[in-house]
Amino acid sequence: MSAAGFELIGRAGCGLCEEMGEALRAALGAHGSAPPLLERDVADDPERLRRFGRHLPVLLLHGAILCAHRLDGARLARALAGERWEPLELD
């Protein structure tokens, strides 16, 4: 996992993954000074598949879970503003 910025974990052909990716790229583009975005396919790494496979898409920021299933605009806005946010726990 990357600790450098945003990491979007998804699956090829996943509609929710594509939806989150589009919304996230638009939000980051509008922000201007956002950390970099890495997009990864869950199928490329067995550990990533085990950890996130049932929760796609998953958005990490500096290695911690910011959003899962859908982009949470309020959480993203807090993160981009440098405000504190609590990482999500996945079951």
HELIX and SHEET records of a PDB file:
HELIX    1   1 GLY A   15  HIS A   31  1                                  17    
HELIX    2   2 VAL A   42  ASP A   44  5                                   3    
HELIX    3   3 PRO A   46  PHE A   52  1                                   7    
HELIX    4   4 GLY A   73  LEU A   80  1                                   8    
SHEET    1   A 4 LEU A  37  ASP A  41  0                                        
SHEET    2   A 4 PHE A   6  GLY A  10  1                                        
SHEET    3   A 4 VAL A  58  LEU A  61 -1                                        
SHEET    4   A 4 ALA A  64  ALA A  68 -1                                        
END                                                                             
